Amino acid sequence: MGIIETIEYINQELEAKGKAEGLKEGLKEGLNKGKTQAKIDAEKHQLIQQLQRIYKALQKKIAINTIAAIEDVPVLFVKDFKKHITEKSLPLLIQQITRLYQQIKVDTSKKIQQQWLIQLWIKQQFSATAIVAFLKVPLELVTTIQAKEKKKK
């Protein structure tokens, strides 16, 4: 084999190796995105199930403190839930949550996700303190978003 043939052979081998590594990296990246999307879907499913359980527990007249302890949510959140969520509004809330999570993509920042969830609970007329306690976000963030929502109206 001459020098030219050897160089061509090496180039072909390197190109094939590069393609294989690129494919491997692409598959790895795709798998990571798939895992992240599955995590987002699971989070949505858990939230919806939790809200349905809270609603059923309130309908059975289980004490608010007990529901909060069982569901590991703040008492303030359960109180606001009892005050604002009805048999008619629960399916609408679930629809809104589903739409919100459809907007969340793998590259959606956590901050944007938090803002969308805060807006959702503000629209449901939950108090700032209940939202802060439930989502574990800073009060300043909630009050800022509340102020922006009021300006929209």
DSSP file (Angstrom, degrees, kcal/mol; ACC not computed):
  #  RESIDUE AA STRUCTURE BP1 BP2  ACC     N-H-->O    O-->H-N    N-H-->O    O-->H-N    TCO  KAPPA ALPHA  PHI   PSI    X-CA   Y-CA   Z-CA
    1    1 A M              0   0    0      0, 0.0     2,-0.0     0, 0.0     0, 0.0   0.000 360.0 360.0 360.0 131.6    0.0    0.0    0.0
    2    2 A G     >  -     0   0    0      1,-0.1     4,-2.4     4,-0.0     5,-0.2  -0.227 360.0 -98.6 -81.9 176.0    1.4    3.4   -1.0
    3    3 A I  H  > S+     0   0    0      2,-0.2     4,-2.6     1,-0.2     5,-0.2   0.906 122.6  49.8 -62.0 -44.1    1.4    6.5    1.1
    4    4 A I  H  > S+     0   0    0      2,-0.2     4,-2.6     1,-0.2    -1,-0.2   0.929 112.6  46.7 -63.4 -45.7   -1.6    8.0   -0.6
    5    5 A E  H  > S+     0   0    0      1,-0.2     4,-2.7     2,-0.2    -1,-0.2   0.897 112.3  51.5 -62.9 -39.6   -3.6    4.8   -0.2
    6    6 A T  H  X S+     0   0    0     -4,-2.4     4,-2.6     2,-0.2    -2,-0.2   0.921 110.8  47.3 -63.6 -44.7   -2.5    4.6    3.5
    7    7 A I  H  X S+     0   0    0     -4,-2.6     4,-2.7     2,-0.2    -2,-0.2   0.919 113.1  48.7 -63.2 -43.9   -3.6    8.2    4.1
    8    8 A E  H  X S+     0   0    0     -4,-2.6     4,-2.5     2,-0.2    -2,-0.2   0.914 111.7  49.8 -61.4 -42.7   -7.0    7.6    2.4
    9    9 A Y  H  X S+     0   0    0     -4,-2.7     4,-2.4     2,-0.2    -2,-0.2   0.925 111.9  47.5 -62.5 -45.7   -7.4    4.4    4.4
   10   10 A I  H  X S+     0   0    0     -4,-2.6     4,-2.9     2,-0.2     5,-0.2   0.915 111.7  51.0 -62.3 -44.0   -6.6    6.3    7.7
   11   11 A N  H  X S+     0   0    0     -4,-2.7     4,-2.6     1,-0.2    -1,-0.2   0.912 110.8  48.5 -60.1 -42.9   -9.0    9.1    6.7
   12   12 A Q  H  X S+     0   0    0     -4,-2.5     4,-2.5     2,-0.2    -2,-0.2   0.909 112.6  48.3 -63.6 -42.3  -11.8    6.6    6.0
   13   13 A E  H  X S+     0   0    0     -4,-2.4     4,-2.5     2,-0.2    -2,-0.2   0.920 113.4  46.8 -64.2 -44.3  -11.2    4.8    9.3
   14   14 A L  H  X S+     0   0    0     -4,-2.9     4,-2.7     2,-0.2    -2,-0.2   0.895 112.5  50.5 -64.7 -40.2  -11.2    8.1   11.2
   15   15 A E  H  X S+     0   0    0     -4,-2.6     4,-2.5    -5,-0.2    -2,-0.2   0.923 111.8  47.2 -63.6 -44.5  -14.3    9.3    9.5
   16   16 A A  H  X S+     0   0    0     -4,-2.5     4,-2.3     2,-0.2    -2,-0.2   0.913 113.4  48.5 -63.1 -42.8  -16.1    6.0   10.3
   17   17 A K  H  X S+     0   0    0     -4,-2.5     4,-2.6     2,-0.2    -2,-0.2   0.905 111.2  50.9 -63.9 -41.6  -14.9    6.2   13.9
   18   18 A G  H  X S+     0   0    0     -4,-2.7     4,-2.6     2,-0.2    -2,-0.2   0.903 110.4  48.8 -63.1 -42.1  -16.1    9.9   14.1
   19   19 A K  H  X S+     0   0    0     -4,-2.5     4,-2.6     2,-0.2    -1,-0.2   0.915 111.6  49.4 -63.5 -42.8  -19.5    8.9   12.7
   20   20 A A  H  X S+     0   0    0     -4,-2.3     4,-2.4     2,-0.2    -2,-0.2   0.916 113.4  45.8 -63.0 -44.0  -19.9    6.1   15.2
   21   21 A E  H  X S+     0   0    0     -4,-2.6     4,-2.7     2,-0.2    -2,-0.2   0.895 112.4  51.3 -66.8 -39.3  -18.9    8.4   18.1
   22   22 A G  H  X S+     0   0    0     -4,-2.6     4,-2.5     2,-0.2    -2,-0.2   0.905 111.4  47.6 -62.9 -41.5  -21.3   11.1   16.8
   23   23 A L  H  X S+     0   0    0     -4,-2.6     4,-2.7     2,-0.2    -2,-0.2   0.916 111.6  50.5 -64.0 -43.6  -24.1    8.5   16.6
   24   24 A K  H  X S+     0   0    0     -4,-2.4     4,-2.4     2,-0.2    -2,-0.2   0.928 112.6  46.1 -60.4 -46.4  -23.3    7.2   20.1
   25   25 A E  H  X S+     0   0    0     -4,-2.7     4,-2.8     1,-0.2    -1,-0.2   0.896 111.9  52.0 -63.7 -40.6  -23.3   10.8   21.5
   26   26 A G  H  X S+     0   0    0     -4,-2.5     4,-2.6     2,-0.2    -2,-0.2   0.910 110.7  47.2 -62.3 -42.6  -26.6   11.6   19.7
   27   27 A L  H  X S+     0   0    0     -4,-2.7     4,-2.5     2,-0.2    -2,-0.2   0.903 112.3  50.2 -64.5 -40.9  -28.2    8.5   21.2
   28   28 A K  H  X S+     0   0    0     -4,-2.4     4,-2.4     2,-0.2    -2,-0.2   0.926 112.2  47.0 -62.9 -44.7  -26.9    9.4   24.6
   29   29 A E  H  X S+     0   0    0     -4,-2.8     4,-2.5     1,-0.2    -2,-0.2   0.912 112.4  50.0 -63.5 -42.8  -28.3   12.9   24.3
   30   30 A G  H  X S+     0   0    0     -4,-2.6     4,-2.4     1,-0.2    -1,-0.2   0.890 110.3  50.4 -62.6 -39.9  -31.6   11.6   23.0
   31   31 A L  H  X S+     0   0    0     -4,-2.5     4,-2.5     2,-0.2    -2,-0.2   0.913 110.2  49.8 -64.4 -43.4  -31.8    9.2   25.9
   32   32 A N  H  X S+     0   0    0     -4,-2.4     4,-2.5     2,-0.2    -2,-0.2   0.915 111.8  47.9 -62.0 -43.3  -31.1   12.0   28.4
   33   33 A K  H  X S+     0   0    0     -4,-2.5     4,-2.8     1,-0.2    -1,-0.2   0.901 111.4  51.5 -63.7 -39.6  -33.8   14.1   26.8
   34   34 A G  H  X S+     0   0    0     -4,-2.4     4,-2.3     2,-0.2    -2,-0.2   0.905 110.2  48.3 -62.9 -42.1  -36.2   11.2   26.9
   35   35 A K  H  X S+     0   0    0     -4,-2.5     4,-2.1     2,-0.2    -2,-0.2   0.916 112.6  48.8 -63.6 -43.1  -35.5   10.6   30.6
   36   36 A T  H  X S+     0   0    0     -4,-2.5     4,-2.2     2,-0.2    -2,-0.2   0.921 111.9  48.2 -64.1 -43.9  -36.0   14.3   31.4
   37   37 A Q  H  X S+     0   0    0     -4,-2.8     4,-2.5     1,-0.2    -1,-0.2   0.891 110.6  51.9 -64.0 -38.5  -39.3   14.4   29.4
   38   38 A A  H  X S+     0   0    0     -4,-2.3     4,-2.4     1,-0.2    -1,-0.2   0.878 108.5  51.7 -64.0 -37.0  -40.4   11.3   31.3
   39   39 A K  H  X S+     0   0    0     -4,-2.1     4,-2.2     2,-0.2    -2,-0.2   0.903 109.8  48.9 -65.2 -41.5  -39.5   13.0   34.6
   40   40 A I  H  X S+     0   0    0     -4,-2.2     4,-2.1     2,-0.2    -2,-0.2   0.919 112.3  48.6 -63.6 -44.4  -41.6   16.1   33.5
   41   41 A D  H  X S+     0   0    0     -4,-2.5     4,-2.4     1,-0.2    -2,-0.2   0.894 111.2  49.9 -63.2 -40.5  -44.5   13.8   32.6
   42   42 A A  H  X S+     0   0    0     -4,-2.4     4,-2.7     2,-0.2    -1,-0.2   0.894 108.4  53.1 -65.2 -39.7  -44.3   11.9   35.9
   43   43 A E  H  X S+     0   0    0     -4,-2.2     4,-2.4     2,-0.2    -2,-0.2   0.922 110.4  47.7 -60.9 -44.8  -44.3   15.2   37.8
   44   44 A K  H  X S+     0   0    0     -4,-2.1     4,-2.5     2,-0.2     5,-0.2   0.937 112.5  48.7 -60.7 -47.6  -47.5   16.3   36.0
   45   45 A H  H  X S+     0   0    0     -4,-2.4     4,-2.4     1,-0.2    -2,-0.2   0.907 111.8  49.0 -61.1 -43.6  -49.1   12.9   36.7
   46   46 A Q  H  X S+     0   0    0     -4,-2.7     4,-2.5     2,-0.2    -1,-0.2   0.903 110.9  50.4 -63.4 -42.1  -48.1   13.0   40.4
   47   47 A L  H  X S+     0   0    0     -4,-2.4     4,-2.4     2,-0.2    -2,-0.2   0.934 111.7  47.2 -62.7 -46.7  -49.5   16.6   40.8
   48   48 A I  H  X S+     0   0    0     -4,-2.5     4,-2.2     1,-0.2    -2,-0.2   0.925 113.5  47.8 -62.4 -44.9  -52.8   15.7   39.2
   49   49 A Q  H  X S+     0   0    0     -4,-2.4     4,-2.4    -5,-0.2    -1,-0.2   0.904 111.0  51.8 -62.6 -40.4  -53.2   12.6   41.3
   50   50 A Q  H  X S+     0   0    0     -4,-2.5     4,-2.6     2,-0.2    -2,-0.2   0.916 109.7  48.7 -63.4 -43.4  -52.3   14.5   44.4
   51   51 A L  H  X S+     0   0    0     -4,-2.4     4,-2.4     1,-0.2    -1,-0.2   0.891 111.1  50.7 -64.1 -38.7  -54.9   17.2   43.7
   52   52 A Q  H  X S+     0   0    0     -4,-2.2     4,-2.4     2,-0.2    -1,-0.2   0.900 110.9  48.8 -65.5 -40.0  -57.5   14.6   43.1
   53   53 A R  H  X S+     0   0    0     -4,-2.4     4,-2.7     2,-0.2    -2,-0.2   0.914 110.8  50.4 -65.5 -42.2  -56.7   12.9   46.4
   54   54 A I  H  X S+     0   0    0     -4,-2.6     4,-2.4     2,-0.2    -2,-0.2   0.932 111.3  49.0 -61.0 -44.9  -56.8   16.2   48.3
   55   55 A Y  H  X S+     0   0    0     -4,-2.4     4,-2.2     1,-0.2    -2,-0.2   0.936 112.5  47.0 -60.6 -47.1  -60.2   16.9   46.7
   56   56 A K  H  X S+     0   0    0     -4,-2.4     4,-1.6     1,-0.2    -1,-0.2   0.900 111.5  51.5 -62.4 -40.9  -61.6   13.4   47.6
   57   57 A A  H  <>S+     0   0    0     -4,-2.7     5,-2.4     1,-0.2    -1,-0.2   0.897 109.8  49.2 -64.3 -39.8  -60.2   13.7   51.2
   58   58 A L  H ><5S+     0   0    0     -4,-2.4     3,-1.4     1,-0.2    -1,-0.2   0.883 108.5  53.7 -65.6 -37.5  -61.9   17.1   51.6
   59   59 A Q  H 3<5S+     0   0    0     -4,-2.2    -1,-0.2     1,-0.3    -2,-0.2   0.825 106.2  52.4 -65.4 -30.8  -65.2   15.6   50.3
   60   60 A K  T 3<5S-     0   0    0     -4,-1.6    -1,-0.3    -5,-0.2    -2,-0.2   0.413 117.3-119.3 -84.0   2.4  -64.9   12.9   52.9
   61   61 A K  T < 5 +     0   0    0     -3,-1.4     2,-0.2     1,-0.2    -3,-0.2   0.808  51.6 167.3  63.2  33.6  -64.5   15.7   55.5
   62   62 A I      < -     0   0    0     -5,-2.4    -1,-0.2     1,-0.1     5,-0.1  -0.577  47.9 -90.9 -73.5 141.5  -61.1   14.6   56.6
   63   63 A A     >  -     0   0    0     -2,-0.2     4,-2.5     1,-0.1     5,-0.2  -0.211  27.6-127.0 -59.0 141.4  -59.4   17.3   58.7
   64   64 A I  H  > S+     0   0    0      1,-0.2     4,-2.7     2,-0.2     5,-0.2   0.891 110.2  52.8 -56.5 -43.9  -57.2   19.8   56.8
   65   65 A N  H  > S+     0   0    0      1,-0.2     4,-2.1     2,-0.2    -1,-0.2   0.882 109.6  49.4 -61.5 -38.0  -54.2   19.1   59.0
   66   66 A T  H  > S+     0   0    0      2,-0.2     4,-2.9     1,-0.2     5,-0.2   0.928 111.1  48.4 -67.0 -45.8  -54.5   15.4   58.4
   67   67 A I  H  X S+     0   0    0     -4,-2.5     4,-2.9     1,-0.2     5,-0.2   0.931 111.3  50.8 -59.8 -45.7  -54.7   15.9   54.6
   68   68 A A  H  X>S+     0   0    0     -4,-2.7     5,-2.0     1,-0.2     4,-0.8   0.901 112.9  46.0 -59.9 -41.6  -51.7   18.2   54.7
   69   69 A A  H  <5S+     0   0    0     -4,-2.1     3,-0.2    -5,-0.2    -2,-0.2   0.926 114.6  46.4 -68.2 -44.5  -49.7   15.6   56.7
   70   70 A I  H  <5S+     0   0    0     -4,-2.9    -2,-0.2     1,-0.2    -1,-0.2   0.921 120.6  38.1 -64.2 -44.1  -50.7   12.7   54.5
   71   71 A E  H  <5S-     0   0    0     -4,-2.9    -1,-0.2    -5,-0.2    -2,-0.2   0.511 105.2-127.3 -86.8  -5.4  -50.1   14.5   51.2
   72   72 A D  T  <5 +     0   0    0     -4,-0.8    -3,-0.2    -3,-0.2    -4,-0.1   0.932  65.9 128.0  56.2  48.9  -47.0   16.3   52.5
   73   73 A V      < -     0   0    0     -5,-2.0    -1,-0.2    -6,-0.2    -2,-0.1  -0.904  67.2 -86.5-127.2 158.4  -48.3   19.7   51.5
   74   74 A P     >  -     0   0    0      0, 0.0     4,-1.7     0, 0.0     3,-0.4  -0.332  28.7-127.5 -65.7 145.9  -48.7   22.9   53.6
   75   75 A V  H  > S+     0   0    0      1,-0.2     4,-2.6     2,-0.2     5,-0.2   0.889 110.5  59.9 -57.8 -40.9  -51.9   23.4   55.6
   76   76 A L  H  > S+     0   0    0      1,-0.2     4,-2.4     2,-0.2    -1,-0.2   0.876 103.2  51.6 -56.4 -38.7  -52.3   26.8   53.9
   77   77 A F  H  > S+     0   0    0     -3,-0.4     4,-2.6     2,-0.2    -1,-0.2   0.926 109.7  47.8 -66.0 -44.5  -52.4   25.1   50.5
   78   78 A V  H  X S+     0   0    0     -4,-1.7     4,-2.6     2,-0.2    -2,-0.2   0.890 111.1  52.2 -64.6 -38.4  -55.1   22.7   51.6
   79   79 A K  H  X S+     0   0    0     -4,-2.6     4,-2.0     2,-0.2    -2,-0.2   0.940 112.5  44.2 -62.3 -47.1  -57.1   25.5   53.1
   80   80 A D  H  X S+     0   0    0     -4,-2.4     4,-2.5     2,-0.2     5,-0.3   0.885 111.6  54.5 -64.7 -37.7  -56.9   27.5   49.8
   81   81 A F  H  X S+     0   0    0     -4,-2.6     4,-2.5     1,-0.2    -2,-0.2   0.936 109.2  47.4 -60.0 -46.6  -57.7   24.4   47.9
   82   82 A K  H  < S+     0   0    0     -4,-2.6    -1,-0.2     1,-0.2    -2,-0.2   0.876 115.1  47.1 -61.9 -37.7  -60.8   23.8   50.0
   83   83 A K  H  < S+     0   0    0     -4,-2.0    -2,-0.2    -5,-0.2    -1,-0.2   0.852 125.7  24.3 -73.1 -36.4  -61.8   27.5   49.5
   84   84 A H  H  < S+     0   0    0     -4,-2.5     2,-0.6    -5,-0.1    -2,-0.2   0.639 102.1  79.4-111.6 -16.9  -61.3   27.7   45.7
   85   85 A I     <  +     0   0    0     -4,-2.5     2,-0.2    -5,-0.3    -1,-0.1  -0.847  53.4 172.6-105.4 125.2  -61.5   24.3   44.1
   86   86 A T     >  -     0   0    0     -2,-0.6     4,-2.2     1,-0.0   -31,-0.0  -0.625  50.6 -93.2-118.0 177.3  -65.0   22.8   43.4
   87   87 A E  T  4 S+     0   0    0      1,-0.2    -1,-0.0    -2,-0.2    -2,-0.0   0.861 128.2  43.0 -59.5 -35.4  -66.3   19.8   41.7
   88   88 A K  T  > S+     0   0    0      1,-0.2     4,-0.7     2,-0.1    -1,-0.2   0.846 115.2  47.3 -79.3 -34.9  -66.7   21.9   38.5
   89   89 A S  H  > S+     0   0    0      1,-0.2     4,-2.6     2,-0.2    -2,-0.2   0.746  96.7  72.0 -82.3 -21.7  -63.3   23.7   38.8
   90   90 A L  H  X S+     0   0    0     -4,-2.2     4,-2.5     1,-0.2     5,-0.2   0.939  98.2  46.9 -61.2 -48.2  -61.2   20.6   39.5
   91   91 A P  H  > S+     0   0    0      0, 0.0     4,-2.1     0, 0.0    -1,-0.2   0.882 113.2  50.6 -61.2 -34.7  -61.4   19.2   35.9
   92   92 A L  H  X S+     0   0    0     -4,-0.7     4,-2.4     2,-0.2    -2,-0.2   0.901 109.5  50.3 -66.9 -40.4  -60.6   22.7   34.5
   93   93 A L  H  X S+     0   0    0     -4,-2.6     4,-2.5     2,-0.2    -1,-0.2   0.915 109.6  50.8 -62.5 -43.1  -57.6   22.9   36.8
   94   94 A I  H  X S+     0   0    0     -4,-2.5     4,-2.4     1,-0.2    -2,-0.2   0.889 109.4  51.2 -63.3 -38.9  -56.5   19.5   35.6
   95   95 A Q  H  X S+     0   0    0     -4,-2.1     4,-2.6     2,-0.2    -1,-0.2   0.922 110.2  49.1 -61.7 -44.0  -56.8   20.7   32.0
   96   96 A Q  H  X S+     0   0    0     -4,-2.4     4,-2.6     2,-0.2    -2,-0.2   0.899 111.2  49.4 -63.9 -40.5  -54.8   23.8   32.8
   97   97 A I  H  X S+     0   0    0     -4,-2.5     4,-2.6     2,-0.2    -1,-0.2   0.919 110.7  50.4 -63.9 -43.1  -52.1   21.7   34.4
   98   98 A T  H  X S+     0   0    0     -4,-2.4     4,-1.5     2,-0.2    -2,-0.2   0.924 112.6  46.4 -61.2 -45.2  -52.0   19.4   31.4
   99   99 A R  H  X S+     0   0    0     -4,-2.6     4,-1.2     2,-0.2    -2,-0.2   0.909 111.6  52.1 -63.2 -42.2  -51.7   22.3   29.0
  100  100 A L  H >X S+     0   0    0     -4,-2.6     4,-0.9     1,-0.2     3,-0.7   0.936 110.5  47.1 -60.0 -47.2  -49.0   23.9   31.2
  101  101 A Y  H 3< S+     0   0    0     -4,-2.6    -1,-0.2     1,-0.3    -2,-0.2   0.754 104.4  61.3 -70.3 -22.9  -46.9   20.7   31.2
  102  102 A Q  H 3< S+     0   0    0     -4,-1.5    -1,-0.3     1,-0.2    -2,-0.2   0.803 103.4  52.0 -69.0 -27.9  -47.3   20.3   27.5
  103  103 A Q  H << S+     0   0    0     -4,-1.2     2,-0.5    -3,-0.7    -2,-0.2   0.750  89.3  94.0 -76.9 -24.8  -45.5   23.6   27.1
  104  104 A I     <  -     0   0    0     -4,-0.9     2,-0.2     2,-0.0   -64,-0.0  -0.578  57.5-179.1 -76.3 120.0  -42.6   22.4   29.3
  105  105 A K    >   -     0   0    0     -2,-0.5     3,-1.9     4,-0.1    -2,-0.1  -0.650  44.6 -95.4-111.0 171.0  -39.9   21.0   27.2
  106  106 A V  T 3  S+     0   0    0      1,-0.3    -2,-0.0    -2,-0.2    -1,-0.0   0.844 125.8  46.3 -55.4 -36.2  -36.6   19.5   28.1
  107  107 A D  T 3  S+     0   0    0      2,-0.1     2,-0.4     0, 0.0    -1,-0.3   0.363  81.4 118.2 -93.6   6.9  -34.8   22.8   27.6
  108  108 A T    <   -     0   0    0     -3,-1.9    -4,-0.0     1,-0.1     5,-0.0  -0.603  69.9-119.3 -72.3 126.4  -37.4   24.9   29.6
  109  109 A S     >  -     0   0    0     -2,-0.4     4,-2.2     1,-0.1     5,-0.1  -0.253  11.7-120.7 -67.8 154.6  -35.6   26.4   32.5
  110  110 A K  H  > S+     0   0    0      1,-0.2     4,-2.5     2,-0.2     5,-0.2   0.858 113.8  57.4 -61.6 -35.7  -36.7   25.6   36.0
  111  111 A K  H  > S+     0   0    0      2,-0.2     4,-2.4     1,-0.2    -1,-0.2   0.915 106.8  47.0 -63.4 -43.7  -37.3   29.3   36.6
  112  112 A I  H  > S+     0   0    0      2,-0.2     4,-2.5     1,-0.2    -1,-0.2   0.913 111.2  52.2 -64.1 -42.6  -39.8   29.5   33.7
  113  113 A Q  H  X S+     0   0    0     -4,-2.2     4,-2.2     1,-0.2    -2,-0.2   0.922 110.0  48.9 -58.8 -44.4  -41.5   26.3   35.0
  114  114 A Q  H  X S+     0   0    0     -4,-2.5     4,-2.8     1,-0.2    -1,-0.2   0.913 109.8  51.7 -61.8 -43.5  -41.9   27.9   38.4
  115  115 A Q  H  X S+     0   0    0     -4,-2.4     4,-2.6     1,-0.2    -1,-0.2   0.915 109.8  49.3 -61.4 -42.6  -43.3   31.1   37.0
  116  116 A W  H  X S+     0   0    0     -4,-2.5     4,-2.0     2,-0.2    -1,-0.2   0.905 112.5  47.5 -63.5 -41.1  -45.9   29.2   35.0
  117  117 A L  H  X S+     0   0    0     -4,-2.2     4,-2.2     2,-0.2    -2,-0.2   0.899 111.0  51.5 -67.4 -39.3  -46.9   27.2   38.0
  118  118 A I  H  X S+     0   0    0     -4,-2.8     4,-2.4     1,-0.2    -2,-0.2   0.938 109.5  50.2 -61.2 -46.1  -47.1   30.3   40.1
  119  119 A Q  H  X S+     0   0    0     -4,-2.6     4,-2.4     1,-0.2    -1,-0.2   0.888 108.0  54.4 -59.2 -39.4  -49.4   31.9   37.5
  120  120 A L  H  X S+     0   0    0     -4,-2.0     4,-1.0     1,-0.2    -1,-0.2   0.935 111.6  42.6 -59.9 -47.7  -51.6   28.8   37.5
  121  121 A W  H  <>S+     0   0    0     -4,-2.2     5,-2.4     1,-0.2    -1,-0.2   0.820 111.2  55.5 -72.6 -29.9  -52.1   29.0   41.3
  122  122 A I  H ><5S+     0   0    0     -4,-2.4     3,-2.0     1,-0.2    -1,-0.2   0.929 105.4  52.7 -64.5 -43.7  -52.6   32.8   41.1
  123  123 A K  H 3<5S+     0   0    0     -4,-2.4    -1,-0.2     1,-0.3    -2,-0.2   0.793 105.2  55.1 -61.5 -27.5  -55.4   32.3   38.6
  124  124 A Q  T 3<5S-     0   0    0     -4,-1.0    -1,-0.3    -5,-0.2    -2,-0.2   0.421 118.9-117.2 -84.2   1.9  -57.0   29.9   41.0
  125  125 A Q  T < 5 +     0   0    0     -3,-2.0    -3,-0.2     1,-0.2     2,-0.2   0.758  56.1 161.7  68.2  29.9  -56.9   32.7   43.6
  126  126 A F      < -     0   0    0     -5,-2.4    -1,-0.2     1,-0.1   -49,-0.1  -0.518  44.3-103.4 -75.0 148.6  -54.6   30.9   46.0
  127  127 A S     >  -     0   0    0    -51,-0.2     4,-2.3    -2,-0.2     5,-0.2  -0.318  23.3-117.1 -70.9 155.8  -52.9   33.2   48.5
  128  128 A A  H  > S+     0   0    0      1,-0.2     4,-2.8     2,-0.2     5,-0.2   0.896 116.0  52.5 -59.4 -40.9  -49.2   34.2   48.0
  129  129 A T  H  > S+     0   0    0      1,-0.2     4,-2.2     2,-0.2    -1,-0.2   0.873 109.0  49.1 -66.9 -35.7  -48.3   32.4   51.2
  130  130 A A  H  > S+     0   0    0      2,-0.2     4,-2.4   -54,-0.2    -1,-0.2   0.905 112.8  47.8 -67.7 -40.7  -50.0   29.2   50.1
  131  131 A I  H  X S+     0   0    0     -4,-2.3     4,-2.9     2,-0.2     5,-0.3   0.927 112.3  49.2 -65.0 -45.0  -48.2   29.3   46.8
  132  132 A V  H  X>S+     0   0    0     -4,-2.8     4,-1.4     1,-0.2     5,-0.8   0.924 114.3  45.3 -59.4 -45.6  -44.9   30.0   48.4
  133  133 A A  H  <5S+     0   0    0     -4,-2.2    -1,-0.2    -5,-0.2    -2,-0.2   0.889 117.5  43.3 -67.9 -39.1  -45.3   27.1   50.8
  134  134 A F  H  <5S+     0   0    0     -4,-2.4    -2,-0.2     1,-0.2    -3,-0.2   0.935 124.2  32.2 -74.0 -47.1  -46.5   24.7   48.2
  135  135 A L  H  <5S-     0   0    0     -4,-2.9    -2,-0.2    -5,-0.2    -1,-0.2   0.579  98.8-131.9 -88.4  -9.7  -44.0   25.4   45.4
  136  136 A K  T  <5 +     0   0    0     -4,-1.4    -3,-0.2    -5,-0.3    -4,-0.1   0.954  58.0 139.6  55.1  53.7  -41.2   26.3   47.8
  137  137 A V      < -     0   0    0     -5,-0.8    -1,-0.2    -6,-0.2    -2,-0.1  -0.823  60.4 -84.3-120.5 161.3  -40.4   29.5   45.9
  138  138 A P     >  -     0   0    0      0, 0.0     4,-1.5     0, 0.0     3,-0.5  -0.384  29.9-129.8 -67.5 143.6  -39.4   33.0   47.3
  139  139 A L  H  > S+     0   0    0      1,-0.2     4,-2.8     2,-0.2     5,-0.3   0.864 107.3  61.6 -58.6 -37.9  -42.3   35.3   48.3
  140  140 A E  H  > S+     0   0    0      1,-0.2     4,-2.2     2,-0.2    -1,-0.2   0.880 101.9  51.7 -59.1 -38.7  -40.8   38.1   46.2
  141  141 A L  H  > S+     0   0    0     -3,-0.5     4,-2.1     2,-0.2    -1,-0.2   0.923 111.8  46.1 -64.5 -43.9  -41.2   35.9   43.0
  142  142 A V  H  X S+     0   0    0     -4,-1.5     4,-2.6     2,-0.2    -2,-0.2   0.928 113.6  47.6 -65.7 -45.4  -44.8   35.3   43.8
  143  143 A T  H  X S+     0   0    0     -4,-2.8     4,-2.3     2,-0.2    -1,-0.2   0.866 110.9  52.5 -66.7 -34.8  -45.6   38.9   44.6
  144  144 A T  H  X S+     0   0    0     -4,-2.2     4,-2.0    -5,-0.3    -1,-0.2   0.932 112.3  44.5 -63.9 -45.3  -43.8   40.1   41.5
  145  145 A I  H  X S+     0   0    0     -4,-2.1     4,-2.4     2,-0.2    -2,-0.2   0.887 111.5  53.9 -67.8 -38.2  -45.8   37.7   39.3
  146  146 A Q  H  X S+     0   0    0     -4,-2.6     4,-2.3     2,-0.2    -1,-0.2   0.926 108.2  50.0 -59.4 -44.4  -49.1   38.7   41.1
  147  147 A A  H  X S+     0   0    0     -4,-2.3     4,-1.9     1,-0.2    -2,-0.2   0.910 111.1  48.8 -62.0 -42.3  -48.4   42.4   40.4
  148  148 A K  H  X S+     0   0    0     -4,-2.0     4,-1.5     1,-0.2    -1,-0.2   0.893 110.5  51.2 -64.1 -39.7  -47.8   41.6   36.7
  149  149 A E  H  X S+     0   0    0     -4,-2.4     4,-1.1     1,-0.2    -2,-0.2   0.885 108.9  51.1 -65.6 -38.4  -51.0   39.6   36.5
  150  150 A K  H  < S+     0   0    0     -4,-2.3     3,-0.2     1,-0.2    -1,-0.2   0.880 107.2  53.5 -66.1 -37.2  -53.0   42.5   38.1
  151  151 A K  H  < S+     0   0    0     -4,-1.9    -1,-0.2     1,-0.2    -2,-0.2   0.846 103.1  58.2 -65.3 -33.4  -51.5   44.9   35.5
  152  152 A K  H  <        0   0    0     -4,-1.5    -1,-0.2     1,-0.3    -2,-0.2   0.852 360.0 360.0 -63.1 -34.6  -52.7   42.6   32.7
  153  153 A K     <        0   0    0     -4,-1.1    -1,-0.3    -3,-0.2    -2,-0.2   0.480 360.0 360.0 -77.9 360.0  -56.3   42.9   34.0
